[in-house]
Amino acid sequence: MNKQEFVENLHVNKIDGVKVKKIEDLYKCNISEEVKQIVSNCDETIFFDDDDSRVLSFREIMDAEEDLHVEFIKKKMIPLFDCLDNDFVVYKTDTHMWMKFNIVDEIDYDEADSLEEIMKI
């Protein structure tokens, strides 16, 4: 599956209320429908065919602060995609925007209104 297919098929995914509640409770926020669909359907890591990026698994999203050593909750970010080179696509819970975030330098860049835009589809 490539990135475009993944994004285009998000709307057909069922939403898992239990997973959504766990994410919203952990990250102390309400998440968008797109994010609900992503976290509901990422039991395993999903690798994209068109590049080396991937969707984080549900467990990786839940354990992101510990595993990546970043205070995502304090920064009001949910990491969802690993884009390599320590860059992640994150969802900003306070602005409901998408952006890229480098976990080593702790800088964000490429803010976008939509998942399609940030993934450059």
Residue, then its C-alpha position, 0 to 999 in steps of 0.5 A: m500500500n502506498k501513502q495515497e491509497f492509505v489516506e484515500n481508504l481512511h474513510v472506510n475504516k471502522i472506528d474503535g471506540v476503546k482505542v480512541k478513548k485510550i488515545e484521548d485519555l492519554y493525550k488529554c484531547n479530542i481527536s479528529e475523525e482522521v486520527k480516530q480512523i488511523v489509531s483504530n486501524c493500526d494494530e501493526t505497523i503499516f509500511f508504505d510501498d512508495d517510500d520508507s515511511r510508516v504508520l506507527s502501531f497503536r502500541e507505539i503511539m501509546d508508548a511514544e513518550e517513553d520510546l522516543h524520549v519526547e514529551f508529546i503530551k506537553k507539546k500537544m502532539i500525537p506522533l502517527f507516522d515515522c518519516l525516517d531521519n528522526d522526523f515524524v508526522v504529528y497531529k497537533t491536538d491544540t490547533h488540529m493541524w498536521m506537521k512534521f516534527n524532528i525528535v532529536d532537534e525537537i523542532d516542528y516544520d511543514e505545518a498543514d491543514s490536511l493529512e494529504e498536504i503534510m504527506k505530500i500526496 
